[in-house]
């Protein structure tokens, strides 16, 4: 009987050692993937690659798109790593994913403005309406675009005030060639 208990205890300790090793490998692979994506984005942003794009406008657009790409890829990689860790702990992911789908559907219906923001942000980037660094006027707000994401636009005026504008509320944009004089 003691032999069976000793074998069972030994097996459980080896199993947990295997699980911990697997989790460490998943974290390491996630971290390395994040670093690889950052290096690839830095490679795309290097001056030699940017000069091939031509105009400053294209360079700004490229920097905006690569920032968005880096952020979204990090989110996806980290989420996949999280799911792999849950799987290695023996947690059944099917109910989790099904529940997440139902919650996502409910949030999709409830968060109509969020979806509108994302779609508007996508078309702002796709149509190259403006980029980070451009001077714009949106409604009553005038300033330089300091951050552009799929959901919001961050605008800094000459006094240093930052306005955060949801993309779905942007109706008319005036893009200035230079910083406007007050």
N, C-alpha and C positions, 0 to 999 in steps of 0.2 A: 504494500500500500504506500509506503514511504517513497518507493521508487517511482510510482505513478505520479505522486504529488510533486516530487522533485523534477520529473520530466515535464509535467504540465507547467510548473513555475519557470523552468528553463525555457520552454517553448514560448511562453507569454513574454518573458523578458527579451528574447531574440526577436519576437514579432514586434514589440514596441521599439526596439532598437532599429529594426528595418523601417518602421513607419516614420520615426524621427529622422532617419537618414534620407528617406524619400522626401520628407517635407523640406529638409535643408537643401536637397538638390532642386526642388521646385522653386524655392526662394532664390537660390543662386541662378537658376535659369531665367527667372523673371527679371532679376537684377541685371544680368548680362544682356538680356533682350532690350531692356530699357537703355542701357549704355550703348548698345549697337544702334538703336534708333536715333539716339542723340548724336552719335558720331556721323551717321548717315545724313542727318539734317544739317549738321555743321559742315559736312562736305558739300552739300548742296548750296549752302550759304556762303561758301568761301568766295573771295573777290573775283577769282578767275571765272567761276561759274556765273556769277552775277553780271560780269561784263559782257558775257555772251548774250545775255538777255536784251541788252541794248539800253533802252531809256530808263531813267530813274523811276518812272511810273511802273514799268514792268518789274523792276527790282523790288520796289515796295510791295507790289502785289505778291511776288514770289516769297518775300519774307513773311507776309501775312499768312499765306497758304501753308508754308512750312511750319509756322508756329502752331497753326490749327492742326496740322497733321501730327506733329509731335505730341500735342496734348491728347488728341483722341486715341492715338496708338498706345500711349502710356496707360490710359484708362482701360482699353481693351485688354492689353497684356496683363495688367494687374488683376483685372476681373477673372481672366482665365486662370491665372495663378491661384487666386482665391478659391475658385471652383475645384482645381486640382488638389489643393490642400484639403478641402472638405472631403473629396472623394478618397484621398489616402487615409483619412481618419475613419473611413468606413461609413460616412454619412451618405444616405441615398439621395442623389441629386434630382431624381425624377419629380418627386413632390415639390421640391424647392423650385425647380424650373417651371413647373406647371403653375404653382402659386405666384411666381414672379410674372408669368404671362398674364394671369388674371388681374393681378394688381396693376401691371403695365397697361392693360386694356382699360381698366377703370380710371387710371390716372390720365390716360390719353383722352378719354371723354371729358374728364373733369378739368384737365389742363389745356383747354383750347387755346389760350393765349400763349402758352409755352410752345405748343406746336406751331402756332403762327409765327412766333419769334424765330424758331429754328428754320422754318421755310423761308421767311424773309431774309434771314442771315445767309442762308445758302445762296439765294439769288443775288444778294449784294456782292458776295464773293465771286459768283459765277459770271455776273455781268460786269465786274470790275468797276462798280460805281464809285468807290473810293477805297483808300487803303490807309494803313497806319502811317502817320506823318503828314497826311493831307489836311489842309485847312478847309473846313466846311461850315455851313450854317444849316442846321436842321431845326425847323420851327423858329423859336426864339433863341435857340442856343447856337453860339458861334465859338469855334475853337479848333484846335488841332486834334486829330484822331490819335489817341495814345494806345488804344487797345480795341481790337475788333474780333468778336467771336461769333459763333452761330446764333447766340441768344441776345447779346447786348453790344452796345457801342459805348466806349469811354471817350469822352470829349473833354479836353482841358482848355479853358479860356485863357486870355492874356493875364488875368489876375491869379492864375494857378488853381482856380476852382475846377473840380472834375464833375462832369455830368454823366450819369449812367443812363443811357436811353435804350429801352427795349426795341429790338429791330422791328417788331410789328407796328410800332407807333410812328415809324419814319414814313412820312408821306411825300415830302418834297425835300430835295437836297440841293444846296448851292455849293459847288466845289470851287474854291478860289485858287488862282495860280500861285499867289503869294499870300503871306500873312496880311489880312486886311488892316488898314490903318484906321484907327479910331478917331 
